[in-house]
Amino acid sequence: MQVIQKTFSFRLKPTTIQAILLAQFAGSARFIYNFGLALIKEALDKKQTVPSYTDIANKLPFLKRSPETAWLKEVHSQVLQQSLKNLESAFKHFFRRLRSKEVPGFSRFKRKGDKDSIRYPQGVRCENSKLYLPKIGWMSYKDSRPIEGIIKQVTIKRDGLHWNVHIVCDIVKEIVQAPLSVNTAIGIDLGIKTFAYLSTGYSINNPKYLNGGLAKLRYL
């Protein structure tokens, strides 16, 4: 048995209120990302210890109690936490590239309307062409194919005036190993001028487009 991941993408059909909530959630996720980035940038400028994901996430309860940012309470906590996870991942790549002496590419502050998105790591359900999003409710989507496996995470992204959902699922596949036989096994030797030589006496040329078709298999 083998577990593979597959992503199912659909166009959402939110109500007017749900569309407002999606924009609000995306805006809150962007705010938290920029908040964490500002803390990291300040620490780097002052040559202090860079705050970790946990350090920044621990500030979320204080932000929710503050009168200026109390609106964060309306957003599901996992959405905010996942935004900080994205920031953590971005800086892990930044420091890795820095150590390997590559061009690091420092993270930038997110702008409104630029790649707005939110992510749920759990709590999402799908039934009868509808998607349940915590703190938003059941939302219809254009059901173009059945969803397989177990939902692992859901990402919702703005595409112009629309919202798309990308559902990552774990699918268990049974691996059937074909029996090997000396009568059916074929040896392959990769070459340079010729793509491959087969033990049966055939060769496969390097792919070339000739009159709109691929080079044909030829006999040695």
C-alpha positions as CSV (number, residue, x, y, z in Angstrom):
1,M,0.0,0.0,0.0
2,Q,1.2,3.5,-0.8
3,V,-0.2,6.9,0.2
4,I,-0.1,9.6,-2.5
5,Q,-1.2,13.2,-2.4
6,K,-3.6,14.6,-5.0
7,T,-5.0,18.1,-5.3
8,F,-8.5,18.8,-6.4
9,S,-9.2,22.4,-7.6
10,F,-12.7,23.9,-7.9
11,R,-14.3,27.4,-8.4
12,L,-16.2,28.4,-5.3
13,K,-19.7,29.9,-5.5
14,P,-19.9,32.0,-2.3
15,T,-22.9,34.1,-1.3
16,T,-22.3,37.8,-1.0
17,I,-21.8,37.5,2.8
18,Q,-19.4,34.6,2.3
19,A,-17.4,36.5,-0.3
20,I,-17.0,39.3,2.3
21,L,-15.9,36.8,4.9
22,L,-13.3,35.3,2.5
23,A,-11.9,38.8,1.8
24,Q,-11.9,39.5,5.6
25,F,-10.1,36.2,6.4
26,A,-7.5,36.8,3.6
27,G,-6.9,40.4,4.9
28,S,-6.4,39.1,8.4
29,A,-4.0,36.5,7.2
30,R,-2.1,39.1,5.3
31,F,-2.0,41.4,8.4
32,I,-0.6,38.6,10.6
33,Y,2.0,37.7,7.9
34,N,3.2,41.4,7.7
35,F,3.1,41.7,11.5
36,G,5.4,38.7,11.9
37,L,7.7,39.9,9.0
38,A,8.0,43.3,10.7
39,L,9.1,41.6,14.0
40,I,11.7,39.5,12.1
41,K,13.0,42.5,10.1
42,E,13.3,44.6,13.3
43,A,15.3,41.8,15.0
44,L,17.6,41.4,12.0
45,D,18.2,45.2,11.8
46,K,19.1,45.3,15.5
47,K,21.1,42.1,15.2
48,Q,19.0,40.3,17.7
49,T,17.6,36.8,17.9
50,V,15.1,36.2,15.1
51,P,11.7,35.4,16.6
52,S,10.5,31.9,15.9
53,Y,7.0,30.8,14.7
54,T,6.1,30.0,18.3
55,D,7.3,33.4,19.5
56,I,5.1,35.3,17.0
57,A,2.1,32.9,17.4
58,N,2.1,33.5,21.2
59,K,1.4,37.2,20.4
60,L,-1.9,36.3,18.7
61,P,-4.0,36.2,21.9
62,F,-2.7,39.7,22.9
63,L,-3.6,41.0,19.4
64,K,-7.1,39.7,19.7
65,R,-7.6,41.4,23.1
66,S,-6.3,44.7,21.9
67,P,-9.0,47.2,20.9
68,E,-7.1,48.1,17.7
69,T,-7.0,44.5,16.4
70,A,-9.9,42.9,18.2
71,W,-11.4,42.1,14.7
72,L,-8.9,39.2,14.5
73,K,-11.2,37.3,16.9
74,E,-13.7,36.9,14.0
75,V,-11.2,34.9,12.0
76,H,-10.5,31.2,12.6
77,S,-7.3,30.8,14.6
78,Q,-5.9,28.2,12.2
79,V,-6.1,30.6,9.3
80,L,-3.9,33.0,11.2
81,Q,-1.5,30.3,12.4
82,Q,-1.1,29.0,8.8
83,S,-0.2,32.5,7.7
84,L,2.7,32.5,10.2
85,K,3.6,28.9,9.0
86,N,4.0,30.4,5.5
87,L,6.3,33.1,6.9
88,E,8.3,30.5,8.8
89,S,8.7,28.4,5.6
90,A,9.8,31.5,3.6
91,F,12.5,32.3,6.1
92,K,13.7,28.7,6.3
93,H,14.3,28.9,2.5
94,F,15.9,32.4,2.9
95,F,18.5,31.2,5.5
96,R,19.1,28.0,3.5
97,R,19.9,30.0,0.4
98,L,22.1,32.4,2.5
99,R,24.1,29.5,3.8
100,S,24.6,28.0,0.3
101,K,25.7,31.5,-0.9
102,E,22.8,31.8,-3.3
103,V,20.8,34.9,-3.9
104,P,18.6,34.8,-0.8
105,G,15.6,36.9,-1.8
106,F,14.2,38.5,1.4
107,S,10.5,38.2,2.0
108,R,8.3,41.2,1.1
109,F,5.3,42.7,2.8
110,K,2.0,41.5,1.3
111,R,-0.3,44.0,-0.4
112,K,-4.0,44.0,-0.5
113,G,-5.3,42.1,-3.4
114,D,-1.9,40.6,-4.2
115,K,-2.2,36.8,-4.1
116,D,-4.9,36.8,-1.4
117,S,-5.2,33.4,0.1
118,I,-6.1,31.5,3.3
119,R,-5.4,27.9,4.4
120,Y,-7.1,25.4,6.7
121,P,-5.1,22.5,7.9
122,Q,-8.2,20.7,9.2
123,G,-11.9,21.0,10.0
124,V,-13.0,21.2,6.3
125,R,-15.7,18.8,5.0
126,C,-17.1,18.2,1.6
127,E,-20.7,16.9,1.0
128,N,-23.1,17.2,-1.9
129,S,-21.0,19.7,-3.9
130,K,-20.6,21.9,-0.8
131,L,-17.6,22.8,1.2
132,Y,-17.7,23.5,5.0
133,L,-15.2,26.1,6.1
134,P,-14.9,26.8,9.9
135,K,-16.3,30.2,10.9
136,I,-17.7,30.7,7.3
137,G,-20.1,27.8,6.9
138,W,-21.2,25.6,4.0
139,M,-20.3,27.0,0.6
140,S,-21.2,25.7,-2.9
141,Y,-18.5,25.0,-5.5
142,K,-18.5,23.9,-9.1
143,D,-18.3,20.2,-8.7
144,S,-16.5,19.0,-11.8
145,R,-15.2,15.7,-10.4
146,P,-15.5,13.5,-7.3
147,I,-13.0,14.1,-4.4
148,E,-11.0,11.0,-3.4
149,G,-9.2,10.1,-0.2
150,I,-8.9,12.0,3.0
151,I,-8.7,15.8,3.1
152,K,-5.4,16.9,4.6
153,Q,-5.5,20.7,3.9
154,V,-7.4,23.2,2.0
155,T,-6.1,26.4,0.4
156,I,-8.4,29.1,-1.0
157,K,-7.0,31.7,-3.4
158,R,-8.5,34.8,-5.0
159,D,-8.5,34.7,-8.8
160,G,-9.6,38.2,-10.0
161,L,-13.2,38.5,-9.0
162,H,-13.5,34.8,-8.1
163,W,-12.2,32.4,-5.4
164,N,-10.8,29.0,-6.1
165,V,-10.3,26.1,-3.6
166,H,-7.5,23.7,-3.8
167,I,-8.1,20.5,-1.7
168,V,-5.1,18.3,-0.9
169,C,-6.0,14.7,-0.2
170,D,-4.2,11.6,0.9
171,I,-5.1,8.6,-1.3
172,V,-4.2,5.1,-0.5
173,K,-3.2,3.1,-3.5
174,E,-2.5,-0.7,-3.6
175,I,0.7,-1.3,-5.4
176,V,0.6,-4.5,-7.5
177,Q,4.0,-5.7,-8.4
178,A,4.1,-7.4,-11.8
179,P,5.9,-10.8,-11.7
180,L,9.3,-10.8,-13.3
181,S,10.4,-13.4,-15.8
182,V,13.6,-13.9,-17.8
183,N,11.3,-14.4,-20.8
184,T,9.7,-10.9,-20.5
185,A,12.5,-8.8,-18.8
186,I,14.3,-6.3,-21.1
187,G,17.6,-4.8,-20.4
188,I,18.0,-1.0,-21.2
189,D,21.3,0.8,-21.9
190,L,21.1,4.5,-22.1
191,G,23.4,6.2,-24.7
192,I,24.3,9.7,-25.9
193,K,23.7,9.7,-29.7
194,T,21.0,7.1,-29.3
195,F,18.5,7.6,-26.4
196,A,18.5,3.9,-25.4
197,Y,19.4,0.4,-26.5
198,L,17.2,-2.6,-25.7
199,S,18.4,-6.1,-25.1
200,T,15.9,-7.2,-27.7
201,G,18.0,-5.6,-30.4
202,Y,15.9,-2.4,-30.8
203,S,17.1,1.1,-30.2
204,I,15.2,4.3,-29.4
205,N,16.5,7.5,-31.0
206,N,16.7,10.8,-29.2
207,P,13.3,12.6,-29.4
208,K,13.2,14.8,-32.5
209,Y,10.2,16.3,-34.3
210,L,10.3,15.3,-37.9
211,N,7.3,16.5,-40.0
212,G,5.3,16.9,-36.9
213,G,6.0,13.4,-35.5
214,L,8.5,11.8,-33.1
215,A,11.4,9.8,-34.3
216,K,10.3,6.2,-34.8
217,L,11.6,3.1,-33.2
218,R,14.2,1.4,-35.5
219,Y,15.7,-2.0,-35.7
220,L,19.5,-2.3,-35.5
